[in-house]
Amino acid sequence: MIDVKPDHDGNGVTAVINDFDLGETLDCGQAFRWIRTDENTYTGAFLDAPLTITQNGNSFYFHNTSLEEFENIWYDYFDLGTDYNDIKQRLLSDPTLAKACAFAGGIRLLKQDLWECLCSFIISQNNNIPRIKGIIKRLCEHYEHFPSAEELSLETVSSLDYLRAGFRAKYIIDASQKFSSGIVSLDILEELDTDSARKQLMLIKGVGPKVADCVLLFGMHRTDAFPKDVWIKRVMEEYYPDGLPECTKGIEGIAQQYLFHYIRNLENI
């Protein structure tokens, strides 16, 4: 149960949330529209809904947010209805996952918009986080919001030159055309199992298994999806050559988030 208290003037909401850390969640590579504005505060957006959020221990202040906005947008976006302590208790049976959960126990899986997530991870290919954020920022500034598939389907590679997205521009256009035409859609994907949904997403040019699994995990909350980048491949080779332990079944994607953050920072631990 989350203790939520709106300001008397309706201009903010305070929520006490356990097992949540802004830095670990917003800087772990699952979303690219969040900017740290000071040590404890981030500013970002979900589609056209902006948010500034400040953390003080397990107390979070949602600036300029009504209780209705908190309940209808941010409660779901930050996956506040999921008991992450229960998830971590499951994972503690494996020694490597126990270390990963202890290192970054405040990671939560963001429930992002499918289309925004797909665009973001197409842009993320062979890219670094500052550049990814820059491309997405230019895209949103140009449209004054995150553009829909229908809007982007009218673009050309040359009309997207301002993004400086390189080879990714043609993939963004192909994705937008397939989504706007219904060749790939949320309705179709929701009817499919994870393996079939992955294959459906890979109909889009430039979308391989890793990007497809990122979209399934972060854009559809398919927690059994398991994106494998260079860091996770290293984890699998070193710690799990015979596959993930049984305790991760059905939540492989959440386990991946803990493992990814842990192994990427291992040299600094």
N, C-alpha and C positions, 0 to 999 in steps of 0.2 A: 504494500500500500504506500503510495506517495502522498506526502503531506504538501498540499498546495494552498497558497494564500495569495489572492489578488490584492493589489494596492487598492486603497479606498477610492482613489480617483480613476481607477481602471486603466492606468498607464503602465502597468507592469505586473509580473507574477513571480512570486518566490516559490520554489519547489525544493524539497529535501529529497535527494535521490542518492541511493547507495550504488556502489559498483559502477561509477560513471566518472570519467575524467575527460575534460574537454580536449586537452592536448593529445592524449592517447587516441581519442576517437576521431578528432577532426584533422589530425596531422599524420594519420597512418596510411594514407594513400587510397582511401575509398571514396573521397569527394574532394572537389577542387575549387569550390566557390567560397571557402572560409579563409578569413585573414585574421591572424592574431594581432589585435590592436594594442594590447599591453599584456603583462604577464598572465593575467587571469581572465581576459576578455577576448571574445571572437565576434566578428561580424561576418554575416553571410546571408544565404537565401536558399529557400526551397521553391523552385519555379519562380513565381512572382511575389512570393511572401518573404520580405526581409526580416532579419533577426539580429539583434545584438544580445549576447548572453555572457554573463559573468559568473565565475565559480569561486566560492569561498568554502573550502572543505567539501562537505556533501550538500551544501546549500547553493542553489543556482538561481540567479536573477535573470528573468526574461524581460529585457527592456522593451518599453512601448508595445506591450503585448497584453491583450485582454484575456480573461479566463476562457472565453469561447475560442479564441485563436490557439491558445495553449492546448485545449482539449481536442480541437478539430484538426490541427496541423502538427504541432510540435510533440505532443504525446506519442503519436504514431511515428513520426520521423525519427525520433531518438529511441524508438523501440522501448518505451518506458513501461510497457505492459509485460515485458519478459523478465523473468527472475534470473539475472546473470550470476547471482551467487549459486543458485542451483546448478547452472551449467558448469560453473567452475568446480563445484564439488564433484561432478561427474568426471571431469577431466583430470582431477588430482590423482587418480589411480595410475596415471602414466607419469614417470619421473620427469621427462622432458617438458611435457605440457604443464606439470606442476610448477616448474621453474618459469615457464613462459607466462602463466597466469599470475604468478607472484610478481613478475617484473612489470607487467602492464595489465593489472586486473581491472582497470577502468575503461577498457575498450568496449564499445557497444556497436552493434551493426546498424548502420543508418538505413532507413527504409526510403529509398530515393524513388523519384519518378523514372519509369522505365526509359522513356525517350531521352530525357536529360542524361541519364546514366549511360545509355548507349553512345550518345554523341561524345560524352566526356571520355569514355574509354577508347573510342576510336582515335580521339585526339591524343590520348596518352601513349600510343604505340611508339616505341623507340624514342621516348621523350623524357624530360625531367620535370619535376613538379612545378618549379617556378615558371617554366615555359608553358606547361599545360594550363596553369592558372592564367597566364597572360593571354593565351589564345581564347579561352572561355570568357575572360573579362572583355576582350575586344568584341566578341560575338554578342554578348549581352548589351554592351554599350551601343553597338550599332542598331540593334532592334529595340533597345530600351526595355528588354525583358529576355527571358530565355526563349528563343524562337521555336515554334512548332515544326513538326515534320513538313506540314503543308507549306509553311513559309520558306523553309530551306530548300524544298523541292524545286522552287522556281529559280534558284541560284545556278551559276555556272562556276567552273574552276577559276576563271579570270575575275568574276565578280566577288569571289571570296579572297582575292589577293590581299586585302587589308588584314586578314587574320594572320598571315604569315605562317600558315599551317603546313606548307609543303605538300608532299604526296597525300596527306590526310584529307585534303579538300575534296578530292574525287570520291573518297570513301564516305565522307559526310553527305555528299549529294546522293550517292547511291543508296545510302541508308534512308535518307529522307524520302526518296522516291519510292522505295519499297514499303516504307511505313505509310506514306500518304495514299498509296494505291491499294493498301491492304494485303499485299503479298506477305508481309510480316506485320503482325499486330499483337497487341496485348491480349485480345480475345482469343486469337489462335494459340498463343504461347501458354495461356492459362489452362487450356484444354489438354496440353501435352505433358508427358512425364519429363523429367529433367534431361535425359539423354536425347529425346526427340526435340525438346525445346532448344537444346544446344545446336543440333543440326539445322533447325529452322533459322536460328540467328546467324549461322555460318553461311546462309544464302547471300548475306550482305558482303559485298566486296571488302576485303581487308579485315573481316572478322574471323579470327581463328579460334581455337579452343580456349585460349587464355582469356581473350576479350569476352567471348561468349559466356564463360563461367563467371567473370566479373559482373556482367550484366544480370545473369541469373541470380547471383548472390546479393548484389547491392541494389539492383533495380526491381527484383521480383521476390526478394527474401526467400529464395530457395536455399535453405541452409545446408543442403547436402551438396551444393555446388562447391568445387574445390579448385580455385584458380592456381595455376602453377607458373610462377615466374622464376627467375634465376635463383632467388633466395629460397623459395619453397622447394625447388628441385634440389638445392643443396641440403635442406632439412631432410628431405626424403632419402637422399643417398646416404647421409651420415647417421640419421637416427631411426629411419623407418624403411629400410630396404625391402622389407616384406609387406609393406603397406601400413596404413594408420591403425592404431589400436581400436579395439571394439568400443571403447568408451566414447569415441567420436561419431559413432554411427548416427546419421541423421542430422548431425550438427558439424559436419566436416568443415564447412565454410567458416563457422565461428572459431573452431580450433585453428584454422588457417590464419585468422587475424592475430591471434595470440602468438602463434609460431613465427609469423612473418615479422612482427614488431620485435620479438625477442632476438631472432637470429640476425636481423639487420643491425641491431644495436649491441650484439654480443661482445664485440671488441671494446666497447666503451663501458662494459659492466665491471 
